[in-house]
Amino acid sequence: MADAVLSRGVDMVIGDRLSSTYFHENKRPFHNFGNLAVRALINFIFSSNIQDVMTGCRAMSYLL
């Protein structure tokens, strides 16, 4: 993530913890449903394609 910000000149990178085994390991069905519903709503409102909107993994550039 840091490489993308430092070397490739992007402003922000958002980590994705859901594309691996998260939904199979997480045994809380309503939690999974909530994640899917919130992700769909946010992506719809902002016309985006963020896979994990609730991740805490973010890297941002420092602008003066």
All heavy atoms as TSV, in Angstrom:
chain	resi	resn	atom	element	x	y	z
A	1	MET	N	N	0.820	-1.179	0.000
A	1	MET	CA	C	0.000	0.000	0.000
A	1	MET	C	C	0.870	1.250	0.000
A	1	MET	O	O	0.585	2.191	-0.724
A	1	MET	CB	C	-0.925	-0.010	1.220
A	1	MET	CG	C	-2.005	-1.075	1.147
A	1	MET	SD	S	-3.017	-1.263	2.630
A	1	MET	CE	C	-3.621	0.346	2.897
A	2	ALA	N	N	1.908	1.238	0.827
A	2	ALA	CA	C	2.795	2.396	0.879
A	2	ALA	C	C	3.512	2.586	-0.447
A	2	ALA	O	O	3.733	3.719	-0.885
A	2	ALA	CB	C	3.801	2.238	2.013
A	3	ASP	N	N	3.860	1.489	-1.109
A	3	ASP	CA	C	4.543	1.584	-2.401
A	3	ASP	C	C	3.672	2.303	-3.426
A	3	ASP	O	O	4.168	3.113	-4.198
A	3	ASP	CB	C	4.916	0.193	-2.905
A	3	ASP	CG	C	5.595	0.241	-4.259
A	3	ASP	OD1	O	6.642	0.927	-4.360
A	3	ASP	OD2	O	5.081	-0.373	-5.211
A	4	ALA	N	N	2.390	2.015	-3.416
A	4	ALA	CA	C	1.496	2.674	-4.371
A	4	ALA	C	C	1.453	4.179	-4.134
A	4	ALA	O	O	1.432	4.961	-5.081
A	4	ALA	CB	C	0.091	2.085	-4.276
A	5	VAL	N	N	1.450	4.599	-2.878
A	5	VAL	CA	C	1.414	6.029	-2.560
A	5	VAL	C	C	2.762	6.677	-2.843
A	5	VAL	O	O	2.833	7.741	-3.458
A	5	VAL	CB	C	0.997	6.256	-1.087
A	5	VAL	CG1	C	1.129	7.715	-0.702
A	5	VAL	CG2	C	-0.430	5.772	-0.861
A	6	LEU	N	N	3.839	6.043	-2.409
A	6	LEU	CA	C	5.165	6.655	-2.532
A	6	LEU	C	C	5.748	6.575	-3.941
A	6	LEU	O	O	6.338	7.542	-4.417
A	6	LEU	CB	C	6.123	5.991	-1.544
A	6	LEU	CG	C	5.767	6.177	-0.062
A	6	LEU	CD1	C	6.675	5.321	0.807
A	6	LEU	CD2	C	5.838	7.638	0.322
A	7	SER	N	N	5.590	5.444	-4.606
A	7	SER	CA	C	6.243	5.250	-5.904
A	7	SER	C	C	5.343	5.517	-7.102
A	7	SER	O	O	5.818	5.918	-8.153
A	7	SER	CB	C	6.777	3.824	-6.008
A	7	SER	OG	O	7.700	3.576	-4.986
A	8	ARG	N	N	4.072	5.269	-6.953
A	8	ARG	CA	C	3.171	5.394	-8.097
A	8	ARG	C	C	2.390	6.698	-8.115
A	8	ARG	O	O	1.631	6.966	-9.046
A	8	ARG	CB	C	2.202	4.208	-8.124
A	8	ARG	CG	C	2.913	2.887	-8.257
A	8	ARG	CD	C	1.950	1.758	-8.297
A	8	ARG	NE	N	2.628	0.498	-7.993
A	8	ARG	CZ	C	2.013	-0.603	-7.671
A	8	ARG	NH1	N	0.706	-0.642	-7.616
A	8	ARG	NH2	N	2.702	-1.695	-7.401
A	9	GLY	N	N	2.506	7.482	-7.048
A	9	GLY	CA	C	1.896	8.806	-7.026
A	9	GLY	C	C	0.389	8.835	-6.833
A	9	GLY	O	O	-0.250	9.816	-7.199
A	10	VAL	N	N	-0.192	7.798	-6.265
A	10	VAL	CA	C	-1.631	7.835	-6.009
A	10	VAL	C	C	-1.900	8.588	-4.712
A	10	VAL	O	O	-1.034	8.703	-3.849
A	10	VAL	CB	C	-2.245	6.418	-5.963
A	10	VAL	CG1	C	-2.058	5.708	-7.283
A	10	VAL	CG2	C	-1.656	5.604	-4.833
A	11	ASP	N	N	-3.093	9.132	-4.560
A	11	ASP	CA	C	-3.443	9.906	-3.367
A	11	ASP	C	C	-3.858	9.028	-2.194
A	11	ASP	O	O	-3.553	9.328	-1.050
A	11	ASP	CB	C	-4.569	10.888	-3.674
A	11	ASP	CG	C	-4.118	11.988	-4.601
A	11	ASP	OD1	O	-2.956	12.418	-4.483
A	11	ASP	OD2	O	-4.914	12.410	-5.444
A	12	MET	N	N	-4.591	7.941	-2.470
A	12	MET	CA	C	-5.042	7.084	-1.384
A	12	MET	C	C	-5.190	5.649	-1.865
A	12	MET	O	O	-5.630	5.406	-2.991
A	12	MET	CB	C	-6.381	7.561	-0.819
A	12	MET	CG	C	-6.844	6.738	0.363
A	12	MET	SD	S	-8.241	7.439	1.264
A	12	MET	CE	C	-9.597	7.043	0.192
A	13	VAL	N	N	-4.833	4.711	-0.992
A	13	VAL	CA	C	-5.016	3.288	-1.241
A	13	VAL	C	C	-5.879	2.747	-0.110
A	13	VAL	O	O	-5.654	3.061	1.056
A	13	VAL	CB	C	-3.665	2.548	-1.261
A	13	VAL	CG1	C	-3.873	1.053	-1.447
A	13	VAL	CG2	C	-2.764	3.096	-2.339
A	14	ILE	N	N	-6.891	1.951	-0.447
A	14	ILE	CA	C	-7.762	1.348	0.552
A	14	ILE	C	C	-7.513	-0.153	0.542
A	14	ILE	O	O	-7.611	-0.799	-0.493
A	14	ILE	CB	C	-9.246	1.639	0.249
A	14	ILE	CG1	C	-9.489	3.145	0.228
A	14	ILE	CG2	C	-10.143	0.952	1.271
A	14	ILE	CD1	C	-10.878	3.531	-0.215
A	15	GLY	N	N	-7.196	-0.696	1.715
A	15	GLY	CA	C	-6.954	-2.134	1.841
A	15	GLY	C	C	-8.234	-2.931	1.676
A	15	GLY	O	O	-9.337	-2.417	1.811
A	16	ASP	N	N	-8.093	-4.201	1.394
A	16	ASP	CA	C	-9.242	-5.083	1.178
A	16	ASP	C	C	-9.039	-6.372	1.958
A	16	ASP	O	O	-8.189	-7.178	1.617
A	16	ASP	CB	C	-9.384	-5.360	-0.318
A	16	ASP	CG	C	-10.509	-6.315	-0.631
A	16	ASP	OD1	O	-11.318	-6.625	0.263
A	16	ASP	OD2	O	-10.593	-6.758	-1.788
A	17	ARG	N	N	-9.833	-6.571	3.011
A	17	ARG	CA	C	-9.717	-7.792	3.796
A	17	ARG	C	C	-10.780	-8.801	3.417
A	17	ARG	O	O	-10.813	-9.913	3.917
A	17	ARG	CB	C	-9.824	-7.464	5.283
A	17	ARG	CG	C	-11.167	-6.944	5.655
A	17	ARG	CD	C	-11.198	-6.179	6.943
A	17	ARG	NE	N	-12.378	-5.357	6.850
A	17	ARG	CZ	C	-13.494	-5.567	7.554
A	17	ARG	NH1	N	-13.527	-6.491	8.461
A	17	ARG	NH2	N	-14.531	-4.816	7.364
A	18	LEU	N	N	-11.680	-8.440	2.503
A	18	LEU	CA	C	-12.815	-9.287	2.176
A	18	LEU	C	C	-12.604	-10.191	0.968
A	18	LEU	O	O	-13.366	-11.122	0.771
A	18	LEU	CB	C	-14.064	-8.428	1.926
A	18	LEU	CG	C	-14.494	-7.530	3.074
A	18	LEU	CD1	C	-15.731	-6.742	2.667
A	18	LEU	CD2	C	-14.754	-8.321	4.329
A	19	SER	N	N	-11.611	-9.929	0.150
A	19	SER	CA	C	-11.471	-10.698	-1.086
A	19	SER	C	C	-10.843	-12.067	-0.863
A	19	SER	O	O	-10.804	-12.865	-1.774
A	19	SER	CB	C	-10.660	-9.913	-2.115
A	19	SER	OG	O	-9.362	-9.683	-1.612
A	20	SER	N	N	-10.393	-12.348	0.346
A	20	SER	CA	C	-9.809	-13.672	0.592
A	20	SER	C	C	-10.859	-14.590	1.218
A	20	SER	O	O	-11.825	-14.946	0.581
A	20	SER	CB	C	-8.557	-13.544	1.461
A	20	SER	OG	O	-8.888	-12.963	2.710
A	21	THR	N	N	-10.712	-14.947	2.464
A	21	THR	CA	C	-11.596	-15.934	3.091
A	21	THR	C	C	-12.480	-15.336	4.173
A	21	THR	O	O	-13.072	-16.065	4.960
A	21	THR	CB	C	-10.743	-17.059	3.702
A	21	THR	OG1	O	-9.881	-16.499	4.694
A	21	THR	CG2	C	-9.942	-17.782	2.645
A	22	TYR	N	N	-12.612	-14.027	4.228
A	22	TYR	CA	C	-13.335	-13.362	5.317
A	22	TYR	C	C	-14.759	-13.873	5.480
A	22	TYR	O	O	-15.197	-14.206	6.568
A	22	TYR	CB	C	-13.337	-11.847	5.097
A	22	TYR	CG	C	-14.098	-11.079	6.147
A	22	TYR	CD1	C	-13.506	-10.790	7.366
A	22	TYR	CD2	C	-15.404	-10.668	5.932
A	22	TYR	CE1	C	-14.204	-10.088	8.348
A	22	TYR	CE2	C	-16.102	-9.976	6.897
A	22	TYR	CZ	C	-15.502	-9.688	8.103
A	22	TYR	OH	O	-16.177	-9.014	9.063
A	23	PHE	N	N	-15.520	-13.938	4.392
A	23	PHE	CA	C	-16.921	-14.321	4.495
A	23	PHE	C	C	-17.096	-15.794	4.856
A	23	PHE	O	O	-18.102	-16.178	5.425
A	23	PHE	CB	C	-17.674	-14.000	3.200
A	23	PHE	CG	C	-17.951	-12.534	3.043
A	23	PHE	CD1	C	-17.293	-11.801	2.086
A	23	PHE	CD2	C	-18.854	-11.895	3.863
A	23	PHE	CE1	C	-17.541	-10.448	1.939
A	23	PHE	CE2	C	-19.112	-10.538	3.735
A	23	PHE	CZ	C	-18.455	-9.820	2.767
A	24	HIS	N	N	-16.110	-16.618	4.541
A	24	HIS	CA	C	-16.191	-18.038	4.904
A	24	HIS	C	C	-15.789	-18.253	6.360
A	24	HIS	O	O	-16.329	-19.128	7.026
A	24	HIS	CB	C	-15.304	-18.872	3.981
A	24	HIS	CG	C	-15.683	-18.743	2.543
A	24	HIS	ND1	N	-16.864	-19.247	2.037
A	24	HIS	CD2	C	-15.066	-18.145	1.512
A	24	HIS	CE1	C	-16.941	-18.973	0.752
A	24	HIS	NE2	N	-15.865	-18.297	0.400
A	25	GLU	N	N	-14.860	-17.466	6.840
A	25	GLU	CA	C	-14.403	-17.605	8.226
A	25	GLU	C	C	-15.346	-16.929	9.204
A	25	GLU	O	O	-15.475	-17.367	10.341
A	25	GLU	CB	C	-13.005	-17.006	8.369
A	25	GLU	CG	C	-11.949	-17.770	7.619
A	25	GLU	CD	C	-10.608	-17.074	7.645
A	25	GLU	OE1	O	-10.479	-16.040	8.332
A	25	GLU	OE2	O	-9.689	-17.563	6.978
A	26	ASN	N	N	-16.006	-15.873	8.795
A	26	ASN	CA	C	-16.913	-15.144	9.669
A	26	ASN	C	C	-18.238	-15.898	9.722
A	26	ASN	O	O	-18.934	-16.014	8.727
A	26	ASN	CB	C	-17.125	-13.727	9.140
A	26	ASN	CG	C	-17.964	-12.897	10.067
A	26	ASN	OD1	O	-18.369	-13.355	11.122
A	26	ASN	ND2	N	-18.231	-11.679	9.670
A	27	LYS	N	N	-18.611	-16.366	10.891
A	27	LYS	CA	C	-19.817	-17.195	11.028
A	27	LYS	C	C	-21.044	-16.395	11.471
A	27	LYS	O	O	-22.040	-16.964	11.866
A	27	LYS	CB	C	-19.558	-18.324	12.040
A	27	LYS	CG	C	-18.407	-19.221	11.679
A	27	LYS	CD	C	-18.622	-19.897	10.342
A	27	LYS	CE	C	-17.457	-20.809	10.026
A	27	LYS	NZ	N	-17.439	-21.223	8.646
A	28	ARG	N	N	-20.963	-15.070	11.420
A	28	ARG	CA	C	-22.104	-14.241	11.807
A	28	ARG	C	C	-22.868	-13.818	10.559
A	28	ARG	O	O	-22.485	-12.873	9.880
A	28	ARG	CB	C	-21.624	-13.027	12.590
A	28	ARG	CG	C	-20.875	-13.429	13.852
A	28	ARG	CD	C	-20.296	-12.235	14.540
A	28	ARG	NE	N	-19.238	-11.646	13.709
A	28	ARG	CZ	C	-18.618	-10.514	14.000
A	28	ARG	NH1	N	-18.956	-9.833	15.065
A	28	ARG	NH2	N	-17.679	-10.063	13.213
A	29	PRO	N	N	-23.964	-14.499	10.226
A	29	PRO	CA	C	-24.649	-14.222	8.956
A	29	PRO	C	C	-25.184	-12.799	8.843
A	29	PRO	O	O	-25.132	-12.206	7.771
A	29	PRO	CB	C	-25.788	-15.246	8.923
A	29	PRO	CG	C	-25.959	-15.693	10.324
A	29	PRO	CD	C	-24.622	-15.545	10.998
A	30	PHE	N	N	-25.707	-12.215	9.912
A	30	PHE	CA	C	-26.232	-10.855	9.813
A	30	PHE	C	C	-25.108	-9.834	9.671
A	30	PHE	O	O	-25.280	-8.790	9.058
A	30	PHE	CB	C	-27.124	-10.527	11.009
A	30	PHE	CG	C	-28.389	-11.336	11.007
A	30	PHE	CD1	C	-28.594	-12.319	11.950
A	30	PHE	CD2	C	-29.355	-11.124	10.041
A	30	PHE	CE1	C	-29.753	-13.075	11.933
A	30	PHE	CE2	C	-30.513	-11.875	10.010
A	30	PHE	CZ	C	-30.714	-12.859	10.962
A	31	HIS	N	N	-23.953	-10.142	10.239
A	31	HIS	CA	C	-22.792	-9.273	10.079
A	31	HIS	C	C	-22.370	-9.252	8.611
A	31	HIS	O	O	-22.101	-8.185	8.050
A	31	HIS	CB	C	-21.644	-9.769	10.967
A	31	HIS	CG	C	-20.432	-8.912	10.936
A	31	HIS	ND1	N	-20.325	-7.740	11.646
A	31	HIS	CD2	C	-19.267	-9.050	10.259
A	31	HIS	CE1	C	-19.150	-7.205	11.426
A	31	HIS	NE2	N	-18.490	-7.973	10.582
A	32	ASN	N	N	-22.299	-10.414	7.998
A	32	ASN	CA	C	-21.946	-10.490	6.573
A	32	ASN	C	C	-22.975	-9.755	5.718
A	32	ASN	O	O	-22.626	-9.032	4.801
A	32	ASN	CB	C	-21.835	-11.939	6.117
A	32	ASN	CG	C	-20.596	-12.613	6.654
A	32	ASN	OD1	O	-19.628	-11.957	7.018
A	32	ASN	ND2	N	-20.626	-13.918	6.726
A	33	PHE	N	N	-24.250	-9.941	6.035
A	33	PHE	CA	C	-25.309	-9.257	5.289
A	33	PHE	C	C	-25.173	-7.744	5.434
A	33	PHE	O	O	-25.317	-7.005	4.457
A	33	PHE	CB	C	-26.683	-9.712	5.772
A	33	PHE	CG	C	-27.807	-8.949	5.134
A	33	PHE	CD1	C	-28.173	-9.217	3.827
A	33	PHE	CD2	C	-28.461	-7.948	5.831
A	33	PHE	CE1	C	-29.193	-8.489	3.222
A	33	PHE	CE2	C	-29.470	-7.221	5.235
A	33	PHE	CZ	C	-29.849	-7.500	3.932
A	34	GLY	N	N	-24.891	-7.288	6.651
A	34	GLY	CA	C	-24.710	-5.855	6.884
A	34	GLY	C	C	-23.548	-5.291	6.090
A	34	GLY	O	O	-23.652	-4.200	5.509
A	35	ASN	N	N	-22.420	-6.017	6.069
A	35	ASN	CA	C	-21.269	-5.574	5.282
A	35	ASN	C	C	-21.629	-5.455	3.806
A	35	ASN	O	O	-21.284	-4.473	3.145
A	35	ASN	CB	C	-20.095	-6.550	5.433
A	35	ASN	CG	C	-19.261	-6.267	6.645
A	35	ASN	OD1	O	-19.263	-5.166	7.178
A	35	ASN	ND2	N	-18.525	-7.260	7.088
A	36	LEU	N	N	-22.325	-6.442	3.291
A	36	LEU	CA	C	-22.705	-6.420	1.872
A	36	LEU	C	C	-23.680	-5.275	1.583
A	36	LEU	O	O	-23.549	-4.584	0.570
A	36	LEU	CB	C	-23.326	-7.760	1.471
A	36	LEU	CG	C	-22.376	-8.948	1.434
A	36	LEU	CD1	C	-23.152	-10.239	1.252
A	36	LEU	CD2	C	-21.354	-8.779	0.327
A	37	ALA	N	N	-24.652	-5.066	2.472
A	37	ALA	CA	C	-25.649	-4.018	2.255
A	37	ALA	C	C	-25.025	-2.624	2.310
A	37	ALA	O	O	-25.304	-1.779	1.450
A	37	ALA	CB	C	-26.762	-4.148	3.298
A	38	VAL	N	N	-24.181	-2.379	3.297
A	38	VAL	CA	C	-23.535	-1.063	3.419
A	38	VAL	C	C	-22.607	-0.819	2.239
A	38	VAL	O	O	-22.582	0.274	1.671
A	38	VAL	CB	C	-22.790	-0.943	4.768
A	38	VAL	CG1	C	-21.926	0.297	4.804
A	38	VAL	CG2	C	-23.778	-0.942	5.913
A	39	ARG	N	N	-21.850	-1.834	1.848
A	39	ARG	CA	C	-20.952	-1.689	0.700
A	39	ARG	C	C	-21.740	-1.357	-0.565
A	39	ARG	O	O	-21.370	-0.452	-1.318
A	39	ARG	CB	C	-20.147	-2.974	0.490
A	39	ARG	CG	C	-19.218	-2.888	-0.712
A	39	ARG	CD	C	-18.416	-4.132	-0.883
A	39	ARG	NE	N	-19.265	-5.224	-1.319
A	39	ARG	CZ	C	-18.860	-6.471	-1.481
A	39	ARG	NH1	N	-17.639	-6.811	-1.191
A	39	ARG	NH2	N	-19.681	-7.391	-1.900
A	40	ALA	N	N	-22.836	-2.053	-0.796
A	40	ALA	CA	C	-23.645	-1.794	-1.992
A	40	ALA	C	C	-24.217	-0.384	-1.974
A	40	ALA	O	O	-24.206	0.307	-2.999
A	40	ALA	CB	C	-24.766	-2.828	-2.093
A	41	LEU	N	N	-24.693	0.056	-0.825
A	41	LEU	CA	C	-25.270	1.392	-0.716
A	41	LEU	C	C	-24.228	2.483	-0.957
A	41	LEU	O	O	-24.462	3.422	-1.724
A	41	LEU	CB	C	-25.906	1.573	0.662
A	41	LEU	CG	C	-26.588	2.910	0.910
A	41	LEU	CD1	C	-27.761	3.101	-0.052
A	41	LEU	CD2	C	-27.052	2.994	2.353
A	42	ILE	N	N	-23.070	2.350	-0.344
A	42	ILE	CA	C	-22.016	3.355	-0.522
A	42	ILE	C	C	-21.523	3.384	-1.961
A	42	ILE	O	O	-21.343	4.450	-2.550
A	42	ILE	CB	C	-20.866	3.115	0.469
A	42	ILE	CG1	C	-21.339	3.477	1.881
A	42	ILE	CG2	C	-19.623	3.902	0.086
A	42	ILE	CD1	C	-20.370	3.149	2.973
A	43	ASN	N	N	-21.327	2.217	-2.546
A	43	ASN	CA	C	-20.884	2.178	-3.943
A	43	ASN	C	C	-21.942	2.757	-4.875
A	43	ASN	O	O	-21.614	3.413	-5.865
A	43	ASN	CB	C	-20.513	0.759	-4.346
A	43	ASN	CG	C	-19.147	0.359	-3.848
A	43	ASN	OD1	O	-18.243	1.188	-3.750
A	43	ASN	ND2	N	-18.980	-0.900	-3.516
A	44	PHE	N	N	-23.204	2.543	-4.566
A	44	PHE	CA	C	-24.272	3.110	-5.388
A	44	PHE	C	C	-24.308	4.628	-5.267
A	44	PHE	O	O	-24.359	5.341	-6.272
A	44	PHE	CB	C	-25.630	2.518	-4.972
A	44	PHE	CG	C	-26.793	3.130	-5.664
A	44	PHE	CD1	C	-27.075	2.806	-6.986
A	44	PHE	CD2	C	-27.608	4.037	-5.018
A	44	PHE	CE1	C	-28.147	3.375	-7.648
A	44	PHE	CE2	C	-28.686	4.622	-5.659
A	44	PHE	CZ	C	-28.953	4.285	-6.978
A	45	ILE	N	N	-24.255	5.130	-4.042
A	45	ILE	CA	C	-24.337	6.579	-3.820
A	45	ILE	C	C	-23.173	7.319	-4.464
A	45	ILE	O	O	-23.348	8.371	-5.081
A	45	ILE	CB	C	-24.403	6.893	-2.308
A	45	ILE	CG1	C	-25.738	6.427	-1.739
A	45	ILE	CG2	C	-24.188	8.381	-2.035
A	45	ILE	CD1	C	-25.826	6.490	-0.223
A	46	PHE	N	N	-21.965	6.764	-4.359
A	46	PHE	CA	C	-20.775	7.453	-4.846
A	46	PHE	C	C	-20.275	6.934	-6.191
A	46	PHE	O	O	-19.195	7.313	-6.638
A	46	PHE	CB	C	-19.659	7.364	-3.805
A	46	PHE	CG	C	-19.988	8.112	-2.545
A	46	PHE	CD1	C	-20.388	7.431	-1.409
A	46	PHE	CD2	C	-19.925	9.486	-2.505
A	46	PHE	CE1	C	-20.708	8.114	-0.246
A	46	PHE	CE2	C	-20.244	10.189	-1.350
A	46	PHE	CZ	C	-20.637	9.492	-0.221
A	47	SER	N	N	-21.047	6.081	-6.839
A	47	SER	CA	C	-20.657	5.500	-8.135
A	47	SER	C	C	-19.238	4.966	-8.089
A	47	SER	O	O	-18.399	5.280	-8.939
A	47	SER	CB	C	-20.791	6.533	-9.251
A	47	SER	OG	O	-22.126	6.952	-9.371
A	48	SER	N	N	-18.969	4.165	-7.073
A	48	SER	CA	C	-17.619	3.616	-6.895
A	48	SER	C	C	-17.667	2.098	-6.911
A	48	SER	O	O	-18.733	1.489	-7.069
A	48	SER	CB	C	-17.023	4.118	-5.575
A	48	SER	OG	O	-17.832	3.706	-4.490
A	49	ASN	N	N	-16.522	1.489	-6.753
A	49	ASN	CA	C	-16.422	0.031	-6.710
A	49	ASN	C	C	-15.455	-0.383	-5.601
A	49	ASN	O	O	-14.532	-1.144	-5.825
A	49	ASN	CB	C	-15.955	-0.513	-8.061
A	49	ASN	CG	C	-16.036	-2.023	-8.106
A	49	ASN	OD1	O	-16.802	-2.633	-7.380
A	49	ASN	ND2	N	-15.223	-2.622	-8.940
A	50	ILE	N	N	-15.680	0.144	-4.403
A	50	ILE	CA	C	-14.836	-0.201	-3.269
A	50	ILE	C	C	-15.288	-1.547	-2.737
A	50	ILE	O	O	-16.473	-1.745	-2.456
A	50	ILE	CB	C	-14.920	0.880	-2.172
A	50	ILE	CG1	C	-14.447	2.225	-2.726
A	50	ILE	CG2	C	-14.110	0.471	-0.950
A	50	ILE	CD1	C	-14.683	3.388	-1.793
A	51	GLN	N	N	-14.361	-2.479	-2.603
A	51	GLN	CA	C	-14.709	-3.826	-2.177
A	51	GLN	C	C	-14.877	-3.960	-0.665
A	51	GLN	O	O	-15.614	-4.809	-0.199
A	51	GLN	CB	C	-13.654	-4.820	-2.669
A	51	GLN	CG	C	-13.566	-4.895	-4.181
A	51	GLN	CD	C	-14.898	-5.321	-4.787
A	51	GLN	OE1	O	-15.471	-6.323	-4.399
A	51	GLN	NE2	N	-15.393	-4.545	-5.735
A	52	ASP	N	N	-14.181	-3.153	0.110
A	52	ASP	CA	C	-14.251	-3.248	1.571
A	52	ASP	C	C	-14.315	-1.843	2.149
A	52	ASP	O	O	-13.303	-1.260	2.485
A	52	ASP	CB	C	-13.044	-4.014	2.104
A	52	ASP	CG	C	-13.116	-4.277	3.590
A	52	ASP	OD1	O	-14.167	-4.017	4.203
A	52	ASP	OD2	O	-12.118	-4.740	4.156
A	53	VAL	N	N	-15.528	-1.297	2.270
A	53	VAL	CA	C	-15.683	0.086	2.717
A	53	VAL	C	C	-15.397	0.265	4.198
A	53	VAL	O	O	-15.144	1.375	4.648
A	53	VAL	CB	C	-17.090	0.633	2.387
A	53	VAL	CG1	C	-17.307	0.690	0.894
A	53	VAL	CG2	C	-18.170	-0.185	3.067
A	54	MET	N	N	-15.428	-0.800	4.978
A	54	MET	CA	C	-15.245	-0.681	6.421
A	54	MET	C	C	-13.852	-1.080	6.897
A	54	MET	O	O	-13.611	-1.219	8.090
A	54	MET	CB	C	-16.300	-1.506	7.140
A	54	MET	CG	C	-17.675	-0.949	6.914
A	54	MET	SD	S	-18.868	-1.829	7.860
A	54	MET	CE	C	-20.207	-1.853	6.731
A	55	THR	N	N	-12.942	-1.268	5.982
A	55	THR	CA	C	-11.587	-1.611	6.384
A	55	THR	C	C	-10.909	-0.423	7.051
A	55	THR	O	O	-11.199	0.723	6.741
A	55	THR	CB	C	-10.739	-2.071	5.190
A	55	THR	OG1	O	-9.461	-2.471	5.676
A	55	THR	CG2	C	-10.549	-0.989	4.157
A	56	GLY	N	N	-10.025	-0.701	7.965
A	56	GLY	CA	C	-9.248	0.354	8.586
A	56	GLY	C	C	-7.902	0.539	7.916
A	56	GLY	O	O	-7.101	1.370	8.323
A	57	CYS	N	N	-7.649	-0.245	6.879
A	57	CYS	CA	C	-6.354	-0.211	6.189
A	57	CYS	C	C	-6.383	0.845	5.092
A	57	CYS	O	O	-6.988	0.646	4.045
A	57	CYS	CB	C	-6.039	-1.572	5.594
A	57	CYS	SG	S	-5.971	-2.884	6.800
A	58	ARG	N	N	-5.733	1.953	5.356
A	58	ARG	CA	C	-5.661	3.032	4.365
A	58	ARG	C	C	-4.261	3.627	4.373
A	58	ARG	O	O	-3.625	3.715	5.407
A	58	ARG	CB	C	-6.669	4.128	4.688
A	58	ARG	CG	C	-8.094	3.655	4.695
A	58	ARG	CD	C	-9.057	4.803	4.876
A	58	ARG	NE	N	-10.410	4.380	5.195
A	58	ARG	CZ	C	-11.253	3.790	4.382
A	58	ARG	NH1	N	-10.886	3.521	3.163
A	58	ARG	NH2	N	-12.461	3.464	4.777
A	59	ALA	N	N	-3.813	4.021	3.218
A	59	ALA	CA	C	-2.546	4.744	3.083
A	59	ALA	C	C	-2.838	5.976	2.242
A	59	ALA	O	O	-3.479	5.882	1.194
A	59	ALA	CB	C	-1.491	3.880	2.418
A	60	MET	N	N	-2.408	7.139	2.722
A	60	MET	CA	C	-2.696	8.393	2.041
A	60	MET	C	C	-1.425	9.188	1.821
A	60	MET	O	O	-0.495	9.126	2.622
A	60	MET	CB	C	-3.674	9.224	2.853
A	60	MET	CG	C	-5.039	8.608	2.943
A	60	MET	SD	S	-6.099	9.507	4.053
A	60	MET	CE	C	-6.248	8.301	5.357
A	61	SER	N	N	-1.401	9.944	0.746
A	61	SER	CA	C	-0.270	10.803	0.488
A	61	SER	C	C	-0.319	12.008	1.425
A	61	SER	O	O	-1.387	12.371	1.920
A	61	SER	CB	C	-0.254	11.280	-0.966
A	61	SER	OG	O	-1.400	12.071	-1.211
A	62	TYR	N	N	0.810	12.612	1.638
A	62	TYR	CA	C	0.882	13.794	2.471
A	62	TYR	C	C	1.044	15.000	1.560
A	62	TYR	O	O	2.037	15.132	0.855
A	62	TYR	CB	C	2.069	13.697	3.420
A	62	TYR	CG	C	2.230	14.911	4.316
A	62	TYR	CD1	C	1.404	15.069	5.413
A	62	TYR	CD2	C	3.172	15.884	4.028
A	62	TYR	CE1	C	1.532	16.172	6.235
A	62	TYR	CE2	C	3.301	16.996	4.846
A	62	TYR	CZ	C	2.471	17.130	5.932
A	62	TYR	OH	O	2.594	18.228	6.748
A	63	LEU	N	N	0.046	15.845	1.542
A	63	LEU	CA	C	0.079	17.029	0.683
A	63	LEU	C	C	0.337	18.254	1.530
A	63	LEU	O	O	-0.242	18.431	2.597
A	63	LEU	CB	C	-1.256	17.187	-0.048
A	63	LEU	CG	C	-1.658	15.990	-0.938
A	63	LEU	CD1	C	-3.042	16.224	-1.501
A	63	LEU	CD2	C	-0.660	15.820	-2.047
A	64	LEU	N	N	1.220	19.138	1.071
A	64	LEU	CA	C	1.529	20.369	1.792
A	64	LEU	C	C	0.533	21.444	1.499
A	64	LEU	O	O	-0.047	21.583	0.511
A	64	LEU	CB	C	2.942	20.851	1.449
A	64	LEU	CG	C	4.046	19.885	1.849
A	64	LEU	CD1	C	5.370	20.419	1.320
A	64	LEU	CD2	C	4.114	19.745	3.343
